Amino acid sequence: MSSSHPTVEPEQAVEPDPTAEPGSAAEPEREVGVGPWPGGPPEWPEDPHYDRDLLAHGDRRNVADRYRYWTMAAIVADLDTRRSPLHVAIENWGRDFNIGSVVRTANAFNVAAVHIIGRRRWNRRGAMVTDRYLHVFHHPDVEHFLAWARDADRVVLGIDILPGSVPLEHRALPRQAVLVFGEEGAGLSREIVEASAELLHITQHGSTRSINAGAAAGIAMWAWMLQHGEDS
């Protein structure tokens, strides 16, 4: 794995004008990513991790700096060497728009895989292309998903604020867990509730009954990482 990345600063970085209105001509556009590899082809690295098209035209993707100019396949292969054992599942009966946000967070924590239960199609816009760096599996129904969980020796944990659920905070979470999230509004299906080894909820202190499903998923994954992240 090459470590010969050059130091590439955003092109013509300019201090923003604090008096400028957002989106106005006085407010400079922010550079995303990096431009072409300095020096042109003679200076390009020979390491096969690198994508020659990205070296030529720049890498504007939302990837960590260590992966600048790498091919997608090389990034996925590297992530596979250090994925956490955590799995995340999302019920998708009504095409929930929060799924993309959950997937993006799952990528940030480099989970082993994301499982979509129900409809195969889901809105990928919120994922910001991060699903391409994850292993995403589809299960047509709860029964199919639970069969996978049994075969994979995974502990199903339902995350929802329901009667009988216990606070997620300070709860010992199994390392071989699969965290299951329901749809926004409807929550977990009855089948998942009945099949869960434990139901967990995030303690709330305001007036709303529940928090956004995408936010809840991020909190739950973070709670698991606090207990097992260093071992992943």
C-alpha positions in Angstrom: 0.0 0.0 0.0 1.6 3.2 -1.1 2.1 6.1 1.3 3.5 8.5 -1.3 0.6 10.9 -1.4 1.8 14.4 -2.2 0.6 17.3 0.0 -2.1 18.9 -2.1 -3.8 22.0 -0.8 -7.2 23.1 -2.2 -6.6 25.3 -5.2 -6.5 29.0 -4.4 -7.9 28.8 -0.9 -9.5 32.2 -0.1 -10.7 33.4 3.3 -14.5 33.9 3.2 -15.9 37.4 3.5 -17.9 37.4 6.8 -20.2 40.0 5.5 -21.2 38.1 2.4 -24.6 36.5 2.1 -24.6 32.7 1.6 -24.4 31.9 -2.1 -23.5 35.5 -3.1 -20.7 36.4 -5.5 -18.7 37.7 -2.6 -18.7 34.3 -1.0 -15.9 32.1 -2.5 -16.8 28.6 -3.6 -15.3 25.9 -1.5 -13.0 23.4 -3.2 -14.0 19.8 -2.7 -11.3 17.2 -2.7 -8.1 17.6 -4.6 -7.1 18.5 -8.2 -4.9 16.5 -10.6 -1.8 14.9 -9.3 1.0 17.5 -9.4 3.6 17.0 -12.1 1.5 15.1 -14.6 2.0 11.5 -15.8 5.8 11.4 -15.2 5.1 11.9 -11.5 2.2 9.5 -11.2 2.6 6.7 -8.7 2.8 3.2 -10.1 0.8 1.6 -7.2 -2.2 -0.2 -8.6 -4.4 1.3 -5.9 -4.5 4.5 -7.9 -7.0 5.4 -10.6 -5.3 7.0 -13.6 -8.4 9.0 -14.5 -8.6 10.5 -11.0 -4.9 11.3 -11.1 -5.4 13.1 -14.4 -8.6 15.1 -13.5 -8.6 15.2 -9.7 -10.6 13.5 -7.0 -13.7 15.3 -5.8 -15.3 12.4 -4.1 -16.3 12.4 -0.4 -13.6 10.0 0.7 -11.0 10.2 3.5 -7.7 11.7 2.5 -5.9 8.4 2.7 -8.1 7.2 -0.2 -7.5 10.1 -2.5 -7.0 9.0 -6.1 -7.7 5.3 -5.2 -10.0 3.2 -7.3 -13.3 2.3 -5.7 -12.3 -1.4 -5.8 -9.1 -0.7 -3.9 -10.9 1.3 -1.3 -13.5 -1.5 -0.7 -10.7 -4.1 -0.5 -8.9 -2.0 2.1 -12.1 -1.4 4.2 -12.7 -5.2 4.1 -9.5 -5.8 5.9 -10.7 -3.9 9.0 -14.5 -3.9 9.0 -16.2 -4.2 12.4 -18.4 -7.3 13.1 -21.4 -5.1 13.6 -24.3 -5.5 11.1 -27.1 -3.0 10.6 -30.6 -3.8 9.3 -33.4 -1.5 8.1 -37.0 -2.3 7.4 -38.2 -0.8 4.1 -41.9 -1.3 3.7 -42.8 2.2 2.5 -39.6 3.5 0.9 -38.3 5.4 3.9 -36.2 8.4 3.0 -34.1 7.9 6.1 -32.4 4.8 4.8 -29.8 6.7 2.9 -28.8 8.5 6.1 -28.5 5.2 8.0 -26.3 3.8 5.2 -24.0 6.8 5.2 -23.5 6.5 9.0 -22.9 2.7 8.6 -20.2 3.5 6.1 -18.6 6.0 8.6 -18.4 3.2 11.2 -17.3 0.7 8.6 -19.8 -1.9 9.6 -19.6 -5.4 8.2 -22.8 -5.0 6.2 -26.2 -3.3 5.8 -29.3 -5.3 5.3 -32.5 -3.9 3.7 -35.6 -5.8 4.7 -38.7 -5.4 2.5 -38.7 -3.4 -0.7 -35.5 -3.8 -2.7 -35.6 -0.2 -4.0 -34.7 2.6 -1.6 -33.8 6.2 -2.0 -30.0 6.4 -2.3 -29.7 10.1 -2.4 -29.1 10.5 1.3 -26.3 7.8 1.2 -24.1 10.2 -0.9 -22.7 7.2 -2.8 -21.4 5.6 0.4 -23.4 2.4 -0.3 -20.8 1.6 -3.0 -18.2 1.1 -0.3 -20.4 -1.1 1.8 -21.8 -4.6 1.5 -25.5 -4.2 1.2 -27.8 -7.2 1.2 -31.6 -7.4 0.5 -34.1 -9.6 2.3 -37.6 -9.8 0.8 -39.2 -10.3 4.2 -38.5 -10.6 7.9 -38.5 -14.4 7.8 -35.7 -14.4 5.2 -33.7 -11.9 7.3 -34.1 -13.9 10.5 -32.9 -17.1 8.7 -29.8 -15.2 7.8 -29.3 -14.0 11.3 -29.6 -17.5 12.7 -27.2 -19.0 10.2 -24.7 -16.2 10.8 -25.1 -16.5 14.6 -26.1 -12.9 15.0 -28.0 -11.5 18.0 -31.0 -9.4 16.7 -31.4 -6.2 18.7 -34.4 -4.0 17.9 -34.0 -0.3 18.3 -37.3 1.5 19.0 -39.0 3.3 21.9 -41.7 0.7 22.6 -43.3 -0.7 25.7 -41.0 -3.2 27.2 -37.8 -1.7 25.7 -34.9 -0.8 27.9 -32.5 2.2 27.7 -29.6 1.7 25.3 -27.3 3.8 27.5 -24.9 1.7 29.7 -26.3 -1.5 28.3 -23.8 -4.2 27.5 -24.2 -4.9 23.8 -23.2 -8.2 22.2 -20.2 -8.1 19.9 -22.0 -10.3 17.3 -25.0 -8.0 17.1 -27.2 -6.9 14.3 -29.0 -3.6 15.1 -32.5 -3.4 13.4 -34.2 -0.1 12.8 -37.8 0.4 11.7 -39.3 3.0 9.4 -39.8 6.6 10.4 -43.2 6.9 12.1 -44.2 3.2 11.9 -41.2 1.9 13.8 -40.3 -1.7 14.0 -42.7 -4.3 12.6 -44.3 -6.7 15.0 -42.3 -9.6 13.5 -39.0 -8.0 14.3 -40.2 -7.0 17.8 -41.1 -10.6 18.6 -37.9 -12.0 17.1 -35.5 -9.5 18.9 -33.4 -10.9 21.7 -33.8 -7.5 23.3 -35.6 -4.2 22.5 -33.6 -1.0 23.2 -34.5 2.6 23.1 -32.6 5.9 23.4 -33.6 7.9 26.4 -35.2 11.3 25.5 -35.8 14.3 27.6 -37.9 16.6 25.4 -41.5 16.7 24.3 -41.3 14.6 21.1 -42.2 11.0 21.1 -39.3 9.9 19.0 -36.3 11.1 17.2 -35.4 10.8 13.5 -34.6 7.2 12.5 -31.4 8.3 10.9 -30.3 10.1 14.0 -31.3 7.1 16.2 -29.3 4.7 14.1 -26.2 6.9 14.4 -26.5 7.0 18.2 -27.0 3.2 18.4 -24.0 2.5 16.2 -21.9 4.9 18.2 -23.0 3.1 21.5 -21.9 -0.2 20.0 -18.6 1.3 18.9 -17.9 2.7 22.4 -17.9 -0.9 23.7 -16.3 -2.8 20.8 -14.7 -0.3 18.4 -11.2 -0.8 19.7 -11.5 -4.6 19.2 -12.6 -4.3 15.5 
